[in-house]
Amino acid sequence: MLFRREVREARFLSPLQGFSLAVQKVEFRRDPLTGRWSRINLERAKRVRQAVGGYPSELLRESERGCFFCPENLERSTPKLPPEFGEERMRRGEAVLFPNLFPFAEFHAVVVLSREHLLPLREFHAGRLRDAVGLSLEYFRRVRELEPSAGYAMLNWNHLPPAAASIVHPHFQLLVDRTPTFWLEETLRAGRNYRRRKGRSFWLDLLEEERGGERWVGEGEEVCWLTPFAPSGQNEVWAVFKEASCFGEVGERGLREFSEGLSRVLRGYEELGVETFNLTSFSGPEDGSSGEYHRLSLRLISRPPLRPLYTSDSGFMERFQYEPVVETVPEEVAARLRRFFGG
């Protein structure tokens, strides 16, 4: 498997060094499956950001007033599932599922993770996550029964406003579509091509190549955790299932392992100083037809810290050119997270 990287130098006269010659290294990395490039420059972490002040907890607490997702408001403020689901809202432990009030998919649901409006990352313990993820899997199963052609399920989590959460209260967003998203389609296409060329699964080759290496974080019987060679964002971490190609193939053991691993990553994120993050999934078609060349993966990236005025990490390169500029090194992220997996 080819992990291609190129290091190029940017040269300029720096006012920070009395206008003497400065040289900064920019590392270009090419994703071994899709061919997408990312760029890493550690010096960018030192650049001036015109952020203003801290983000006092009182401001976040203020968002609790009248929150639609808090227990005292949820029943009267959130939508109900249509009759064909057999119940108005789905529940498992603290987790509650209901339709999104402003959907952008035919099947678009919200899962509220906790009764508490605010939680530090260390308090997203495995049991709480298992209830929320398990409820999500049950929703995907029911949608599949009601509409078999809606075969692409996606689990997402925007945590706090810098990660694009419009509501502070912790919640997943679940989408089920008839067609894959653009990047999932590209990933599936690249996986098929790899299988045709080499007669093997890219994902199993990737796990074999990375196992125990500098980007390896940990593994269980069903789920592996690692950092990607060519990241899409800061502090990116992947969970890759060894056997399941889609959510419909995840059993109780896989659910338990994933939830425990996610809890460990979030504890590690908190130690890294991460407050906000995005999570998404890349699940193959729910009929299992991608099993020869695809594996279910879920991926996290950190987002900017909580500030009243902050610098976004998503600009023209990310939004238009689809080539992320990153200032965290995957190998260092893996080293810092590994100990949360006993490594």
ROFI-334960 format. One record per residue (C-alpha): x, y, z; residue in three letters; chain. Coordinates in steps of 0.05 Angstrom, whole numbers. Layout:
% residues N
PT       c1       c2       c3   residu   chaine
PT        X        Y        Z      ALA        A
...
% end
This chain:
% residues 343
PT       c1       c2       c3   residu   chaine
PT        0        0        0      MET        A
PT       29       67      -21      LEU        A
PT       31      123       31      PHE        A
PT       55      179      -13      ARG        A
PT       81      243       17      ARG        A
PT      120      302      -10      GLU        A
PT      153      358       31      VAL        A
PT      160      426       -2      ARG        A
PT      189      490       25      GLU        A
PT      157      559       28      ALA        A
PT      210      614       32      ARG        A
PT      198      687       52      PHE        A
PT      227      745       92      LEU        A
PT      193      743      159      SER        A
PT      176      804      201      PRO        A
PT      178      758      262      LEU        A
PT      253      747      248      GLN        A
PT      274      818      229      GLY        A
PT      257      803      157      PHE        A
PT      309      750      151      SER        A
PT      297      688      109      LEU        A
PT      246      640      138      ALA        A
PT      234      571      111      VAL        A
PT      171      531      128      GLN        A
PT      160      459      108      LYS        A
PT       92      440       79      VAL        A
PT       79      365       76      GLU        A
PT       31      340       23      PHE        A
PT       -1      272       37      ARG        A
PT      -42      232      -12      ARG        A
PT      -99      188       14      ASP        A
PT      -81      116       -6      PRO        A
PT     -153       99      -26      LEU        A
PT     -185      160      -58      THR        A
PT     -124      199      -79      GLY        A
PT     -147      262      -43      ARG        A
PT      -89      306      -19      TRP        A
PT      -83      340       48      SER        A
PT      -31      390       71      ARG        A
PT        3      394      139      ILE        A
PT       42      453      166      ASN        A
PT       55      453      241      LEU        A
PT       76      526      240      GLU        A
PT        5      546      224      ARG        A
PT      -14      529      296      ALA        A
PT       27      590      317      LYS        A
PT       -9      640      273      ARG        A
PT      -47      699      302      VAL        A
PT     -121      686      310      ARG        A
PT     -163      747      325      GLN        A
PT     -207      708      374      ALA        A
PT     -238      748      430      VAL        A
PT     -235      725      502      GLY        A
PT     -258      661      533      GLY        A
PT     -326      628      526      TYR        A
PT     -352      629      597      PRO        A
PT     -395      571      618      SER        A
PT     -450      620      636      GLU        A
PT     -462      633      562      LEU        A
PT     -471      560      548      LEU        A
PT     -514      552      610      ARG        A
PT     -558      609      584      GLU        A
PT     -574      564      524      SER        A
PT     -607      516      573      GLU        A
PT     -664      565      584      ARG        A
PT     -721      540      540      GLY        A
PT     -678      487      506      CYS        A
PT     -723      443      463      PHE        A
PT     -683      380      480      PHE        A
PT     -684      387      556      CYS        A
PT     -731      337      590      PRO        A
PT     -781      389      614      GLU        A
PT     -791      415      542      ASN        A
PT     -778      356      497      LEU        A
PT     -848      326      496      GLU        A
PT     -883      390      474      ARG        A
PT     -827      420      432      SER        A
PT     -802      364      387      THR        A
PT     -836      329      328      PRO        A
PT     -867      259      332      LYS        A
PT     -854      200      286      LEU        A
PT     -909      184      235      PRO        A
PT     -958      128      253      PRO        A
PT     -922       75      212      GLU        A
PT     -865       74      264      PHE        A
PT     -913       49      317      GLY        A
PT     -892       99      370      GLU        A
PT     -887      175      374      GLU        A
PT     -814      176      398      ARG        A
PT     -764      120      407      MET        A
PT     -726      112      472      ARG        A
PT     -668       73      501      ARG        A
PT     -640       92      569      GLY        A
PT     -632      168      570      GLU        A
PT     -631      171      494      ALA        A
PT     -694      197      458      VAL        A
PT     -705      196      382      LEU        A
PT     -753      239      341      PHE        A
PT     -757      269      271      PRO        A
PT     -715      330      254      ASN        A
PT     -759      392      251      LEU        A
PT     -720      419      191      PHE        A
PT     -698      357      152      PRO        A
PT     -650      352       94      PHE        A
PT     -664      279       80      ALA        A
PT     -726      237       68      GLU        A
PT     -712      203      134      PHE        A
PT     -677      251      182      HIS        A
PT     -680      239      257      ALA        A
PT     -649      269      320      VAL        A
PT     -624      229      380      VAL        A
PT     -617      268      444      VAL        A
PT     -561      234      483      LEU        A
PT     -573      256      554      SER        A
PT     -620      290      602      ARG        A
PT     -564      338      620      GLU        A
PT     -558      400      576      HIS        A
PT     -482      404      581      LEU        A
PT     -432      349      592      LEU        A
PT     -355      350      592      PRO        A
PT     -328      301      542      LEU        A
PT     -305      253      597      ARG        A
PT     -378      243      618      GLU        A
PT     -398      213      552      PHE        A
PT     -387      145      583      HIS        A
PT     -395       80      545      ALA        A
PT     -464       63      572      GLY        A
PT     -493      130      551      ARG        A
PT     -463      125      482      LEU        A
PT     -485       52      475      ARG        A
PT     -558       72      487      ASP        A
PT     -555      129      436      ALA        A
PT     -518       89      382      VAL        A
PT     -562       28      395      GLY        A
PT     -624       71      387      LEU        A
PT     -595       97      321      SER        A
PT     -585       26      295      LEU        A
PT     -657        9      313      GLU        A
PT     -681       70      274      TYR        A
PT     -640       49      214      PHE        A
PT     -671      -21      217      ARG        A
PT     -742        6      221      ARG        A
PT     -732       54      163      VAL        A
PT     -704       -4      122      ARG        A
PT     -766      -45      137      GLU        A
PT     -812       13      118      LEU        A
PT     -774       35       55      GLU        A
PT     -724      -17       30      PRO        A
PT     -699       30      -24      SER        A
PT     -673       78       30      ALA        A
PT     -609       38       36      GLY        A
PT     -555       88       58      TYR        A
PT     -554      104      133      ALA        A
PT     -510      157      165      MET        A
PT     -497      174      238      LEU        A
PT     -472      245      252      ASN        A
PT     -454      287      312      TRP        A
PT     -439      362      312      ASN        A
PT     -418      378      383      HIS        A
PT     -427      451      404      LEU        A
PT     -433      514      360      PRO        A
PT     -363      516      329      PRO        A
PT     -378      447      301      ALA        A
PT     -443      473      270      ALA        A
PT     -490      450      325      ALA        A
PT     -550      497      326      SER        A
PT     -571      469      394      ILE        A
PT     -521      460      450      VAL        A
PT     -555      400      482      HIS        A
PT     -516      337      459      PRO        A
PT     -550      302      400      HIS        A
PT     -538      258      340      PHE        A
PT     -568      270      271      GLN        A
PT     -588      207      232      LEU        A
PT     -600      208      157      LEU        A
PT     -624      151      113      VAL        A
PT     -622      163       38      ASP        A
PT     -637      125      -26      ARG        A
PT     -569      145      -55      THR        A
PT     -500      154      -23      PRO        A
PT     -469      222      -10      THR        A
PT     -415      246      -58      PHE        A
PT     -356      226      -14      TRP        A
PT     -386      159        6      LEU        A
PT     -397      144      -68      GLU        A
PT     -324      162      -82      GLU        A
PT     -301      118      -25      THR        A
PT     -343       59      -50      LEU        A
PT     -319       69     -121      ARG        A
PT     -246       71     -100      ALA        A
PT     -256        9      -57      GLY        A
PT     -286      -29     -116      ARG        A
PT     -228       -8     -161      ASN        A
PT     -177      -31     -109      TYR        A
PT     -212      -98     -104      ARG        A
PT     -211     -107     -180      ARG        A
PT     -137      -89     -184      ARG        A
PT     -111     -128     -124      LYS        A
PT     -163     -180     -109      GLY        A
PT     -166     -158      -37      ARG        A
PT     -204     -108        7      SER        A
PT     -169      -41       16      PHE        A
PT     -196      -37       87      TRP        A
PT     -168     -103      109      LEU        A
PT     -102      -86       76      ASP        A
PT     -102      -19      111      LEU        A
PT     -114      -50      180      LEU        A
PT      -59     -101      167      GLU        A
PT      -11      -47      144      GLU        A
PT      -25        1      202      GLU        A
PT      -33      -49      259      ARG        A
PT       17      -34      314      GLY        A
PT       47       25      275      GLY        A
PT       54       98      291      GLU        A
PT      -17      115      271      ARG        A
PT      -49       56      308      TRP        A
PT      -91       72      369      VAL        A
PT     -122        6      391      GLY        A
PT     -170      -50      373      GLU        A
PT     -220      -99      399      GLY        A
PT     -250     -161      368      GLU        A
PT     -293     -122      319      GLU        A
PT     -269      -49      317      VAL        A
PT     -201      -18      303      CYS        A
PT     -181       54      320      TRP        A
PT     -127       92      282      LEU        A
PT     -110      161      255      THR        A
PT     -111      169      179      PRO        A
PT      -48      181      139      PHE        A
PT      -79      240      101      ALA        A
PT     -127      273      150      PRO        A
PT     -189      313      131      SER        A
PT     -186      356      194      GLY        A
PT     -151      368      260      GLN        A
PT     -139      310      308      ASN        A
PT     -176      262      261      GLU        A
PT     -190      192      287      VAL        A
PT     -222      132      252      TRP        A
PT     -261       73      278      ALA        A
PT     -261       17      226      VAL        A
PT     -302      -46      233      PHE        A
PT     -265     -110      215      LYS        A
PT     -325     -147      186      GLU        A
PT     -387     -101      182      ALA        A
PT     -395      -63      117      SER        A
PT     -458      -26      140      CYS        A
PT     -496       -9      203      PHE        A
PT     -544      -67      192      GLY        A
PT     -487     -116      203      GLU        A
PT     -467      -88      271      VAL        A
PT     -487     -133      328      GLY        A
PT     -487     -123      403      GLU        A
PT     -413     -137      411      ARG        A
PT     -395      -87      356      GLY        A
PT     -442      -36      387      LEU        A
PT     -409      -46      455      ARG        A
PT     -338      -42      428      GLU        A
PT     -352       20      387      PHE        A
PT     -385       56      445      SER        A
PT     -328       40      492      GLU        A
PT     -277       62      441      GLY        A
PT     -313      127      426      LEU        A
PT     -317      142      500      SER        A
PT     -241      132      505      ARG        A
PT     -228      177      445      VAL        A
PT     -271      232      476      LEU        A
PT     -233      227      542      ARG        A
PT     -169      233      501      GLY        A
PT     -197      292      463      TYR        A
PT     -211      328      529      GLU        A
PT     -139      317      551      GLU        A
PT     -116      346      483      LEU        A
PT     -156      409      499      GLY        A
PT     -211      393      449      VAL        A
PT     -280      420      466      GLU        A
PT     -318      414      400      THR        A
PT     -318      361      346      PHE        A
PT     -354      329      287      ASN        A
PT     -368      256      277      LEU        A
PT     -395      223      215      THR        A
PT     -400      153      186      SER        A
PT     -385      118      120      PHE        A
PT     -433       59      117      SER        A
PT     -442       17       54      GLY        A
PT     -511       -2       27      PRO        A
PT     -554      -35       78      GLU        A
PT     -565      -96       35      ASP        A
PT     -492     -116       50      GLY        A
PT     -473     -115      -24      SER        A
PT     -407      -78      -11      SER        A
PT     -380     -130       36      GLY        A
PT     -324     -152      -11      GLU        A
PT     -293      -83      -17      TYR        A
PT     -319      -37       39      HIS        A
PT     -319      -33      114      ARG        A
PT     -361       11      159      LEU        A
PT     -321       69      188      SER        A
PT     -337      127      234      LEU        A
PT     -292      187      236      ARG        A
PT     -280      245      284      LEU        A
PT     -246      312      276      ILE        A
PT     -237      367      327      SER        A
PT     -263      437      314      ARG        A
PT     -244      507      339      PRO        A
PT     -248      521      414      PRO        A
PT     -308      556      444      LEU        A
PT     -300      631      437      ARG        A
PT     -349      688      425      PRO        A
PT     -307      704      363      LEU        A
PT     -263      649      336      TYR        A
PT     -225      630      273      THR        A
PT     -259      574      234      SER        A
PT     -215      517      210      ASP        A
PT     -257      510      146      SER        A
PT     -240      559       91      GLY        A
PT     -234      562       16      PHE        A
PT     -189      501       11      MET        A
PT     -236      457       50      GLU        A
PT     -303      482       24      ARG        A
PT     -286      492      -50      PHE        A
PT     -222      453      -66      GLN        A
PT     -235      393      -20      TYR        A
PT     -162      394        1      GLU        A
PT     -156      404       76      PRO        A
PT     -101      444      109      VAL        A
PT      -83      413      176      VAL        A
PT      -37      433      233      GLU        A
PT      -39      368      273      THR        A
PT        3      307      255      VAL        A
PT      -34      240      254      PRO        A
PT       24      202      285      GLU        A
PT       27      250      345      GLU        A
PT      -49      247      355      VAL        A
PT      -46      171      355      ALA        A
PT       10      170      406      ALA        A
PT      -29      215      453      ARG        A
PT      -94      175      446      LEU        A
PT      -62      106      449      ARG        A
PT      -56      104      525      ARG        A
PT     -132      111      531      PHE        A
PT     -135       43      497      PHE        A
PT      -83       13      543      GLY        A
PT      -25       21      495      GLY        A
% end
